[in-house]
Amino acid sequence: MKGVSVAPLANIGQKCRGIQIGLYNQCKDFRGIQIGGWNENGRRKLPLINWNFKQQKVNKK
């Protein structure tokens, strides 16, 4: 997902860049802002608003 994602119930994704707005937002590789009742990204889980602007560390083997 790139850009703005708005859903009445849940936004769930793997790689997201931008803004997620919904009751429940989840994305494993997220950079941007999440607004909703419960928000989860690769760094933290928070109610109401969540953010991440740093690139996640990738484990190279």
mmCIF file of the N, C-alpha and C atoms, coordinates in Angstrom:
data_MODEL
# 
_entry.id   MODEL 
# 
loop_
_atom_site.group_PDB 
_atom_site.id 
_atom_site.type_symbol 
_atom_site.label_atom_id 
_atom_site.label_alt_id 
_atom_site.label_comp_id 
_atom_site.label_asym_id 
_atom_site.label_entity_id 
_atom_site.label_seq_id 
_atom_site.pdbx_PDB_ins_code 
_atom_site.Cartn_x 
_atom_site.Cartn_y 
_atom_site.Cartn_z 
_atom_site.occupancy 
_atom_site.B_iso_or_equiv 
_atom_site.pdbx_formal_charge 
_atom_site.auth_seq_id 
_atom_site.auth_comp_id 
_atom_site.auth_asym_id 
_atom_site.auth_atom_id 
_atom_site.pdbx_PDB_model_num 
ATOM 1   N N  . MET A 1 1  ? 0.838   -1.169  0.000  1.00 0.00 ? 1  MET A N  1 
ATOM 2   C CA . MET A 1 1  ? 0.000   0.000   0.000  1.00 0.00 ? 1  MET A CA 1 
ATOM 3   C C  . MET A 1 1  ? 0.884   1.233   0.000  1.00 0.00 ? 1  MET A C  1 
ATOM 4   N N  . LYS A 1 2  ? 0.571   2.176   -0.842 1.00 0.00 ? 2  LYS A N  1 
ATOM 5   C CA . LYS A 1 2  ? 1.225   3.485   -0.856 1.00 0.00 ? 2  LYS A CA 1 
ATOM 6   C C  . LYS A 1 2  ? 0.135   4.542   -0.885 1.00 0.00 ? 2  LYS A C  1 
ATOM 7   N N  . GLY A 1 3  ? 0.286   5.578   -0.045 1.00 0.00 ? 3  GLY A N  1 
ATOM 8   C CA . GLY A 1 3  ? -0.689  6.656   -0.031 1.00 0.00 ? 3  GLY A CA 1 
ATOM 9   C C  . GLY A 1 3  ? -1.574  6.600   1.200  1.00 0.00 ? 3  GLY A C  1 
ATOM 10  N N  . VAL A 1 4  ? -2.884  6.773   0.980  1.00 0.00 ? 4  VAL A N  1 
ATOM 11  C CA . VAL A 1 4  ? -3.855  6.803   2.071  1.00 0.00 ? 4  VAL A CA 1 
ATOM 12  C C  . VAL A 1 4  ? -4.767  5.588   1.968  1.00 0.00 ? 4  VAL A C  1 
ATOM 13  N N  . SER A 1 5  ? -4.944  4.903   3.099  1.00 0.00 ? 5  SER A N  1 
ATOM 14  C CA . SER A 1 5  ? -5.843  3.757   3.170  1.00 0.00 ? 5  SER A CA 1 
ATOM 15  C C  . SER A 1 5  ? -6.869  4.020   4.267  1.00 0.00 ? 5  SER A C  1 
ATOM 16  N N  . VAL A 1 6  ? -8.154  4.043   3.875  1.00 0.00 ? 6  VAL A N  1 
ATOM 17  C CA . VAL A 1 6  ? -9.239  4.295   4.825  1.00 0.00 ? 6  VAL A CA 1 
ATOM 18  C C  . VAL A 1 6  ? -10.186 3.105   4.785  1.00 0.00 ? 6  VAL A C  1 
ATOM 19  N N  . ALA A 1 7  ? -10.485 2.555   5.968  1.00 0.00 ? 7  ALA A N  1 
ATOM 20  C CA . ALA A 1 7  ? -11.406 1.427   6.066  1.00 0.00 ? 7  ALA A CA 1 
ATOM 21  C C  . ALA A 1 7  ? -12.255 1.601   7.320  1.00 0.00 ? 7  ALA A C  1 
ATOM 22  N N  . PRO A 1 8  ? -13.533 1.223   7.264  1.00 0.00 ? 8  PRO A N  1 
ATOM 23  C CA . PRO A 1 8  ? -14.388 1.380   8.453  1.00 0.00 ? 8  PRO A CA 1 
ATOM 24  C C  . PRO A 1 8  ? -13.988 0.441   9.593  1.00 0.00 ? 8  PRO A C  1 
ATOM 25  N N  . LEU A 1 9  ? -13.455 -0.734  9.278  1.00 0.00 ? 9  LEU A N  1 
ATOM 26  C CA . LEU A 1 9  ? -13.097 -1.679  10.332 1.00 0.00 ? 9  LEU A CA 1 
ATOM 27  C C  . LEU A 1 9  ? -11.590 -1.905  10.424 1.00 0.00 ? 9  LEU A C  1 
ATOM 28  N N  . ALA A 1 10 ? -10.969 -2.545  9.411  1.00 0.00 ? 10 ALA A N  1 
ATOM 29  C CA . ALA A 1 10 ? -9.571  -2.946  9.542  1.00 0.00 ? 10 ALA A CA 1 
ATOM 30  C C  . ALA A 1 10 ? -8.757  -2.674  8.284  1.00 0.00 ? 10 ALA A C  1 
ATOM 31  N N  . ASN A 1 11 ? -7.537  -2.178  8.497  1.00 0.00 ? 11 ASN A N  1 
ATOM 32  C CA . ASN A 1 11 ? -6.503  -2.050  7.470  1.00 0.00 ? 11 ASN A CA 1 
ATOM 33  C C  . ASN A 1 11 ? -5.386  -3.000  7.851  1.00 0.00 ? 11 ASN A C  1 
ATOM 34  N N  . ILE A 1 12 ? -5.135  -3.999  7.025  1.00 0.00 ? 12 ILE A N  1 
ATOM 35  C CA . ILE A 1 12 ? -4.076  -4.966  7.314  1.00 0.00 ? 12 ILE A CA 1 
ATOM 36  C C  . ILE A 1 12 ? -3.203  -5.090  6.072  1.00 0.00 ? 12 ILE A C  1 
ATOM 37  N N  . GLY A 1 13 ? -1.885  -4.934  6.265  1.00 0.00 ? 13 GLY A N  1 
ATOM 38  C CA . GLY A 1 13 ? -0.978  -5.007  5.127  1.00 0.00 ? 13 GLY A CA 1 
ATOM 39  C C  . GLY A 1 13 ? 0.391   -5.515  5.516  1.00 0.00 ? 13 GLY A C  1 
ATOM 40  N N  . GLN A 1 14 ? 1.208   -5.823  4.511  1.00 0.00 ? 14 GLN A N  1 
ATOM 41  C CA . GLN A 1 14 ? 2.572   -6.295  4.725  1.00 0.00 ? 14 GLN A CA 1 
ATOM 42  C C  . GLN A 1 14 ? 3.580   -5.152  4.620  1.00 0.00 ? 14 GLN A C  1 
ATOM 43  N N  . LYS A 1 15 ? 3.481   -4.356  3.547  1.00 0.00 ? 15 LYS A N  1 
ATOM 44  C CA . LYS A 1 15 ? 4.399   -3.239  3.324  1.00 0.00 ? 15 LYS A CA 1 
ATOM 45  C C  . LYS A 1 15 ? 3.559   -2.004  3.035  1.00 0.00 ? 15 LYS A C  1 
ATOM 46  N N  . CYS A 1 16 ? 3.626   -1.017  3.929  1.00 0.00 ? 16 CYS A N  1 
ATOM 47  C CA . CYS A 1 16 ? 2.765   0.163   3.833  1.00 0.00 ? 16 CYS A CA 1 
ATOM 48  C C  . CYS A 1 16 ? 3.600   1.439   3.927  1.00 0.00 ? 16 CYS A C  1 
ATOM 49  N N  . ARG A 1 17 ? 3.274   2.396   3.093  1.00 0.00 ? 17 ARG A N  1 
ATOM 50  C CA . ARG A 1 17 ? 3.909   3.706   3.098  1.00 0.00 ? 17 ARG A CA 1 
ATOM 51  C C  . ARG A 1 17 ? 2.807   4.749   3.002  1.00 0.00 ? 17 ARG A C  1 
ATOM 52  N N  . GLY A 1 18 ? 2.621   5.556   4.067  1.00 0.00 ? 18 GLY A N  1 
ATOM 53  C CA . GLY A 1 18 ? 1.607   6.599   4.013  1.00 0.00 ? 18 GLY A CA 1 
ATOM 54  C C  . GLY A 1 18 ? 0.775   6.652   5.273  1.00 0.00 ? 18 GLY A C  1 
ATOM 55  N N  . ILE A 1 19 ? -0.543  6.785   5.110  1.00 0.00 ? 19 ILE A N  1 
ATOM 56  C CA . ILE A 1 19 ? -1.461  6.943   6.232  1.00 0.00 ? 19 ILE A CA 1 
ATOM 57  C C  . ILE A 1 19 ? -2.502  5.836   6.211  1.00 0.00 ? 19 ILE A C  1 
ATOM 58  N N  . GLN A 1 20 ? -2.724  5.217   7.365  1.00 0.00 ? 20 GLN A N  1 
ATOM 59  C CA . GLN A 1 20 ? -3.793  4.235   7.536  1.00 0.00 ? 20 GLN A CA 1 
ATOM 60  C C  . GLN A 1 20 ? -4.809  4.814   8.525  1.00 0.00 ? 20 GLN A C  1 
ATOM 61  N N  . ILE A 1 21 ? -6.086  4.790   8.147  1.00 0.00 ? 21 ILE A N  1 
ATOM 62  C CA . ILE A 1 21 ? -7.149  5.276   9.024  1.00 0.00 ? 21 ILE A CA 1 
ATOM 63  C C  . ILE A 1 21 ? -8.217  4.202   9.106  1.00 0.00 ? 21 ILE A C  1 
ATOM 64  N N  . GLY A 1 22 ? -8.516  3.755   10.327 1.00 0.00 ? 22 GLY A N  1 
ATOM 65  C CA . GLY A 1 22 ? -9.534  2.728   10.522 1.00 0.00 ? 22 GLY A CA 1 
ATOM 66  C C  . GLY A 1 22 ? -9.634  2.356   11.988 1.00 0.00 ? 22 GLY A C  1 
ATOM 67  N N  . LEU A 1 23 ? -10.592 1.519   12.320 1.00 0.00 ? 23 LEU A N  1 
ATOM 68  C CA . LEU A 1 23 ? -10.753 1.085   13.702 1.00 0.00 ? 23 LEU A CA 1 
ATOM 69  C C  . LEU A 1 23 ? -9.541  0.269   14.158 1.00 0.00 ? 23 LEU A C  1 
ATOM 70  N N  . TYR A 1 24 ? -9.041  -0.630  13.278 1.00 0.00 ? 24 TYR A N  1 
ATOM 71  C CA . TYR A 1 24 ? -7.866  -1.463  13.570 1.00 0.00 ? 24 TYR A CA 1 
ATOM 72  C C  . TYR A 1 24 ? -6.905  -1.369  12.389 1.00 0.00 ? 24 TYR A C  1 
ATOM 73  N N  . ASN A 1 25 ? -5.650  -0.991  12.666 1.00 0.00 ? 25 ASN A N  1 
ATOM 74  C CA . ASN A 1 25 ? -4.629  -0.864  11.627 1.00 0.00 ? 25 ASN A CA 1 
ATOM 75  C C  . ASN A 1 25 ? -3.439  -1.746  11.977 1.00 0.00 ? 25 ASN A C  1 
ATOM 76  N N  . GLN A 1 26 ? -2.975  -2.534  10.992 1.00 0.00 ? 26 GLN A N  1 
ATOM 77  C CA . GLN A 1 26 ? -1.816  -3.396  11.208 1.00 0.00 ? 26 GLN A CA 1 
ATOM 78  C C  . GLN A 1 26 ? -0.987  -3.451  9.932  1.00 0.00 ? 26 GLN A C  1 
ATOM 79  N N  . CYS A 1 27 ? 0.328   -3.315  10.095 1.00 0.00 ? 27 CYS A N  1 
ATOM 80  C CA . CYS A 1 27 ? 1.247   -3.459  8.975  1.00 0.00 ? 27 CYS A CA 1 
ATOM 81  C C  . CYS A 1 27 ? 2.608   -3.834  9.528  1.00 0.00 ? 27 CYS A C  1 
ATOM 82  N N  . LYS A 1 28 ? 3.233   -4.878  8.965  1.00 0.00 ? 28 LYS A N  1 
ATOM 83  C CA . LYS A 1 28 ? 4.522   -5.356  9.476  1.00 0.00 ? 28 LYS A CA 1 
ATOM 84  C C  . LYS A 1 28 ? 5.665   -4.416  9.095  1.00 0.00 ? 28 LYS A C  1 
ATOM 85  N N  . ASP A 1 29 ? 5.735   -3.984  7.861  1.00 0.00 ? 29 ASP A N  1 
ATOM 86  C CA . ASP A 1 29 ? 6.782   -3.075  7.378  1.00 0.00 ? 29 ASP A CA 1 
ATOM 87  C C  . ASP A 1 29 ? 6.119   -1.747  7.085  1.00 0.00 ? 29 ASP A C  1 
ATOM 88  N N  . PHE A 1 30 ? 6.068   -0.864  8.092  1.00 0.00 ? 30 PHE A N  1 
ATOM 89  C CA . PHE A 1 30 ? 5.282   0.367   7.991  1.00 0.00 ? 30 PHE A CA 1 
ATOM 90  C C  . PHE A 1 30 ? 6.153   1.607   8.140  1.00 0.00 ? 30 PHE A C  1 
ATOM 91  N N  . ARG A 1 31 ? 5.889   2.601   7.294  1.00 0.00 ? 31 ARG A N  1 
ATOM 92  C CA . ARG A 1 31 ? 6.489   3.934   7.414  1.00 0.00 ? 31 ARG A CA 1 
ATOM 93  C C  . ARG A 1 31 ? 5.406   4.952   7.145  1.00 0.00 ? 31 ARG A C  1 
ATOM 94  N N  . GLY A 1 32 ? 5.035   5.712   8.202  1.00 0.00 ? 32 GLY A N  1 
ATOM 95  C CA . GLY A 1 32 ? 3.996   6.711   8.071  1.00 0.00 ? 32 GLY A CA 1 
ATOM 96  C C  . GLY A 1 32 ? 3.239   6.890   9.376  1.00 0.00 ? 32 GLY A C  1 
ATOM 97  N N  . ILE A 1 33 ? 1.925   7.185   9.267  1.00 0.00 ? 33 ILE A N  1 
ATOM 98  C CA . ILE A 1 33 ? 1.072   7.451   10.423 1.00 0.00 ? 33 ILE A CA 1 
ATOM 99  C C  . ILE A 1 33 ? -0.158  6.559   10.367 1.00 0.00 ? 33 ILE A C  1 
ATOM 100 N N  . GLN A 1 34 ? -0.522  6.006   11.515 1.00 0.00 ? 34 GLN A N  1 
ATOM 101 C CA . GLN A 1 34 ? -1.738  5.207   11.657 1.00 0.00 ? 34 GLN A CA 1 
ATOM 102 C C  . GLN A 1 34 ? -2.665  5.921   12.642 1.00 0.00 ? 34 GLN A C  1 
ATOM 103 N N  . ILE A 1 35 ? -3.938  6.060   12.283 1.00 0.00 ? 35 ILE A N  1 
ATOM 104 C CA . ILE A 1 35 ? -4.933  6.689   13.147 1.00 0.00 ? 35 ILE A CA 1 
ATOM 105 C C  . ILE A 1 35 ? -6.103  5.728   13.288 1.00 0.00 ? 35 ILE A C  1 
ATOM 106 N N  . GLY A 1 36 ? -6.421  5.336   14.533 1.00 0.00 ? 36 GLY A N  1 
ATOM 107 C CA . GLY A 1 36 ? -7.528  4.417   14.747 1.00 0.00 ? 36 GLY A CA 1 
ATOM 108 C C  . GLY A 1 36 ? -7.634  3.981   16.195 1.00 0.00 ? 36 GLY A C  1 
ATOM 109 N N  . GLY A 1 37 ? -8.559  3.080   16.477 1.00 0.00 ? 37 GLY A N  1 
ATOM 110 C CA . GLY A 1 37 ? -8.763  2.576   17.832 1.00 0.00 ? 37 GLY A CA 1 
ATOM 111 C C  . GLY A 1 37 ? -7.567  1.789   18.327 1.00 0.00 ? 37 GLY A C  1 
ATOM 112 N N  . TRP A 1 38 ? -6.992  0.917   17.475 1.00 0.00 ? 38 TRP A N  1 
ATOM 113 C CA . TRP A 1 38 ? -5.796  0.145   17.832 1.00 0.00 ? 38 TRP A CA 1 
ATOM 114 C C  . TRP A 1 38 ? -4.898  0.064   16.609 1.00 0.00 ? 38 TRP A C  1 
ATOM 115 N N  . ASN A 1 39 ? -3.604  0.375   16.791 1.00 0.00 ? 39 ASN A N  1 
ATOM 116 C CA . ASN A 1 39 ? -2.643  0.454   15.695 1.00 0.00 ? 39 ASN A CA 1 
ATOM 117 C C  . ASN A 1 39 ? -1.409  -0.384  16.002 1.00 0.00 ? 39 ASN A C  1 
ATOM 118 N N  . GLU A 1 40 ? -0.985  -1.204  15.050 1.00 0.00 ? 40 GLU A N  1 
ATOM 119 C CA . GLU A 1 40 ? 0.207   -2.041  15.211 1.00 0.00 ? 40 GLU A CA 1 
ATOM 120 C C  . GLU A 1 40 ? 1.109   -1.868  13.995 1.00 0.00 ? 40 GLU A C  1 
ATOM 121 N N  . ASN A 1 41 ? 2.413   -1.654  14.267 1.00 0.00 ? 41 ASN A N  1 
ATOM 122 C CA . ASN A 1 41 ? 3.392   -1.696  13.190 1.00 0.00 ? 41 ASN A CA 1 
ATOM 123 C C  . ASN A 1 41 ? 4.589   -2.500  13.679 1.00 0.00 ? 41 ASN A C  1 
ATOM 124 N N  . GLY A 1 42 ? 5.664   -2.546  12.927 1.00 0.00 ? 42 GLY A N  1 
ATOM 125 C CA . GLY A 1 42 ? 6.811   -3.364  13.273 1.00 0.00 ? 42 GLY A CA 1 
ATOM 126 C C  . GLY A 1 42 ? 7.523   -2.939  14.553 1.00 0.00 ? 42 GLY A C  1 
ATOM 127 N N  . ARG A 1 43 ? 7.322   -1.708  14.997 1.00 0.00 ? 43 ARG A N  1 
ATOM 128 C CA . ARG A 1 43 ? 8.022   -1.192  16.178 1.00 0.00 ? 43 ARG A CA 1 
ATOM 129 C C  . ARG A 1 43 ? 7.175   -1.170  17.440 1.00 0.00 ? 43 ARG A C  1 
ATOM 130 N N  . ARG A 1 44 ? 5.876   -0.854  17.337 1.00 0.00 ? 44 ARG A N  1 
ATOM 131 C CA . ARG A 1 44 ? 5.071   -0.681  18.544 1.00 0.00 ? 44 ARG A CA 1 
ATOM 132 C C  . ARG A 1 44 ? 3.596   -0.912  18.286 1.00 0.00 ? 44 ARG A C  1 
ATOM 133 N N  . LYS A 1 45 ? 2.837   -1.014  19.382 1.00 0.00 ? 45 LYS A N  1 
ATOM 134 C CA . LYS A 1 45 ? 1.383   -1.154  19.351 1.00 0.00 ? 45 LYS A CA 1 
ATOM 135 C C  . LYS A 1 45 ? 0.792   -0.079  20.254 1.00 0.00 ? 45 LYS A C  1 
ATOM 136 N N  . LEU A 1 46 ? -0.024  0.803   19.679 1.00 0.00 ? 46 LEU A N  1 
ATOM 137 C CA . LEU A 1 46 ? -0.583  1.924   20.439 1.00 0.00 ? 46 LEU A CA 1 
ATOM 138 C C  . LEU A 1 46 ? -2.036  2.187   20.057 1.00 0.00 ? 46 LEU A C  1 
ATOM 139 N N  . PRO A 1 47 ? -2.833  2.694   20.998 1.00 0.00 ? 47 PRO A N  1 
ATOM 140 C CA . PRO A 1 47 ? -4.186  3.139   20.656 1.00 0.00 ? 47 PRO A CA 1 
ATOM 141 C C  . PRO A 1 47 ? -4.144  4.560   20.078 1.00 0.00 ? 47 PRO A C  1 
ATOM 142 N N  . LEU A 1 48 ? -5.168  4.933   19.339 1.00 0.00 ? 48 LEU A N  1 
ATOM 143 C CA . LEU A 1 48 ? -5.413  6.256   18.766 1.00 0.00 ? 48 LEU A CA 1 
ATOM 144 C C  . LEU A 1 48 ? -4.450  6.658   17.650 1.00 0.00 ? 48 LEU A C  1 
ATOM 145 N N  . ILE A 1 49 ? -3.154  6.803   17.918 1.00 0.00 ? 49 ILE A N  1 
ATOM 146 C CA . ILE A 1 49 ? -2.221  7.223   16.863 1.00 0.00 ? 49 ILE A CA 1 
ATOM 147 C C  . ILE A 1 49 ? -0.891  6.485   17.027 1.00 0.00 ? 49 ILE A C  1 
ATOM 148 N N  . ASN A 1 50 ? -0.301  6.119   15.911 1.00 0.00 ? 50 ASN A N  1 
ATOM 149 C CA . ASN A 1 50 ? 0.972   5.410   15.891 1.00 0.00 ? 50 ASN A CA 1 
ATOM 150 C C  . ASN A 1 50 ? 1.760   5.912   14.692 1.00 0.00 ? 50 ASN A C  1 
ATOM 151 N N  . TRP A 1 51 ? 3.079   5.898   14.771 1.00 0.00 ? 51 TRP A N  1 
ATOM 152 C CA . TRP A 1 51 ? 3.908   6.428   13.700 1.00 0.00 ? 51 TRP A CA 1 
ATOM 153 C C  . TRP A 1 51 ? 5.204   5.647   13.602 1.00 0.00 ? 51 TRP A C  1 
ATOM 154 N N  . ASN A 1 52 ? 5.821   5.735   12.458 1.00 0.00 ? 52 ASN A N  1 
ATOM 155 C CA . ASN A 1 52 ? 7.156   5.200   12.236 1.00 0.00 ? 52 ASN A CA 1 
ATOM 156 C C  . ASN A 1 52 ? 7.685   5.847   10.964 1.00 0.00 ? 52 ASN A C  1 
ATOM 157 N N  . PHE A 1 53 ? 8.823   6.519   11.068 1.00 0.00 ? 53 PHE A N  1 
ATOM 158 C CA . PHE A 1 53 ? 9.420   7.165   9.906  1.00 0.00 ? 53 PHE A CA 1 
ATOM 159 C C  . PHE A 1 53 ? 10.798  6.609   9.582  1.00 0.00 ? 53 PHE A C  1 
ATOM 160 N N  . LYS A 1 54 ? 11.299  5.694   10.431 1.00 0.00 ? 54 LYS A N  1 
ATOM 161 C CA . LYS A 1 54 ? 12.613  5.114   10.199 1.00 0.00 ? 54 LYS A CA 1 
ATOM 162 C C  . LYS A 1 54 ? 12.489  3.803   9.439  1.00 0.00 ? 54 LYS A C  1 
ATOM 163 N N  . GLN A 1 55 ? 13.486  3.532   8.618  1.00 0.00 ? 55 GLN A N  1 
ATOM 164 C CA . GLN A 1 55 ? 13.523  2.270   7.888  1.00 0.00 ? 55 GLN A CA 1 
ATOM 165 C C  . GLN A 1 55 ? 13.837  1.137   8.855  1.00 0.00 ? 55 GLN A C  1 
ATOM 166 N N  . GLN A 1 56 ? 13.150  0.011   8.716  1.00 0.00 ? 56 GLN A N  1 
ATOM 167 C CA . GLN A 1 56 ? 13.384  -1.113  9.598  1.00 0.00 ? 56 GLN A CA 1 
ATOM 168 C C  . GLN A 1 56 ? 14.700  -1.800  9.250  1.00 0.00 ? 56 GLN A C  1 
ATOM 169 N N  . LYS A 1 57 ? 15.328  -2.373  10.278 1.00 0.00 ? 57 LYS A N  1 
ATOM 170 C CA . LYS A 1 57 ? 16.586  -3.091  10.079 1.00 0.00 ? 57 LYS A CA 1 
ATOM 171 C C  . LYS A 1 57 ? 16.289  -4.434  9.427  1.00 0.00 ? 57 LYS A C  1 
ATOM 172 N N  . VAL A 1 58 ? 17.100  -4.778  8.448  1.00 0.00 ? 58 VAL A N  1 
ATOM 173 C CA . VAL A 1 58 ? 16.926  -6.045  7.732  1.00 0.00 ? 58 VAL A CA 1 
ATOM 174 C C  . VAL A 1 58 ? 18.070  -6.967  8.123  1.00 0.00 ? 58 VAL A C  1 
ATOM 175 N N  . ASN A 1 59 ? 17.728  -8.180  8.547  1.00 0.00 ? 59 ASN A N  1 
ATOM 176 C CA . ASN A 1 59 ? 18.751  -9.153  8.899  1.00 0.00 ? 59 ASN A CA 1 
ATOM 177 C C  . ASN A 1 59 ? 19.240  -9.840  7.640  1.00 0.00 ? 59 ASN A C  1 
ATOM 178 N N  . LYS A 1 60 ? 20.516  -9.648  7.308  1.00 0.00 ? 60 LYS A N  1 
ATOM 179 C CA . LYS A 1 60 ? 21.102  -10.287 6.138  1.00 0.00 ? 60 LYS A CA 1 
ATOM 180 C C  . LYS A 1 60 ? 21.946  -11.462 6.588  1.00 0.00 ? 60 LYS A C  1 
ATOM 181 N N  . LYS A 1 61 ? 21.771  -12.593 5.953  1.00 0.00 ? 61 LYS A N  1 
ATOM 182 C CA . LYS A 1 61 ? 22.535  -13.788 6.306  1.00 0.00 ? 61 LYS A CA 1 
ATOM 183 C C  . LYS A 1 61 ? 23.481  -14.153 5.196  1.00 0.00 ? 61 LYS A C  1 
# 
